[in-house]
């Protein structure tokens, strides 16, 4: 049997790289928002832009319950799925969370899994995912979602979305205002501030691209953090392979022959083949005698038995 031994040094280097990339991307989004405000009203405009972004973020705090209710998710207790709940508890303990996130089941044939909220948030998986993946692969997916909760990625991505949205709004207002006053400036012999207008025109697209980059980096980091929790890159990699086959993503198929750069930067998630490749580098393969870890079963939702290593 082929098993993989975790390369901890490579894993730590990946996580440091993800942290640097996330910090630099957030800094770039903040500076872009300030630049948009500066283009409108100088230093005062930059301060107002940053304050507007902060207020928008504070007012836009969404309740995790709303997301769960929208998907029809139902809470899972130990009576229904004791071993699955125990897995979430063990992963949460390894992640150092102050409490165990609630586990929810989404009644859908689609392969879905997501996390909401902060350290005391929730993890939801669909019945379709439980029916399709092996227990080992489900553990990898759960570890990925719990890693999002540990890193507070929901908070970071919402902050990035507010920064990008505020930038877009300010730039739109500035461009409309410039269009309205242009005839008056031309009649009075004035000139348009073309440099400022160029910033206002380019900033919305740059803000969106930076937010997409932040999302992709956080996905890569959640993959690495999941391996840190389970010590099993192949479990998550196997789940990604199944998801790639089932979803039949056009860009995934196109990407195996080489995806153009513009197709990569317009995605919220990295290409699955890139994620699998990075997971493989975390643990070189080696052939060892086969062993038989314990299996788990979820009543009513998990008809397939498989192996679980945790």
Buried (B, 14 or more C-beta within 10 A) or exposed (E): EEBBEBBEEBBEEBBEBBEEBBEBBBEBBBBBBBBBBBBBBEEEBBBBBBEBBBEBBEEEEEEBEEBBEEBEBEEBEEEBBBBBBBBBBBBBEBBEBEEBBBBBBBEBEEBBBBBBBBBEBBBBBBBBBBBBBBBBBBBBBBBBBBBBBBBBBBEBBBBBBBBBBBBBBBBEEBBEEBEEEEEEEEEEEEEEEEEBBEBBBBBBEBBBBBBBBBBBBBBBBBBBBBBBBBBBBBBBBBBBBBBBEEEEBEBBEEBEEEBEEEBBEEBEBBBBBBBBEBBBEBBEEEEEEEEEEEBBBBEEBBEEEBBBBB
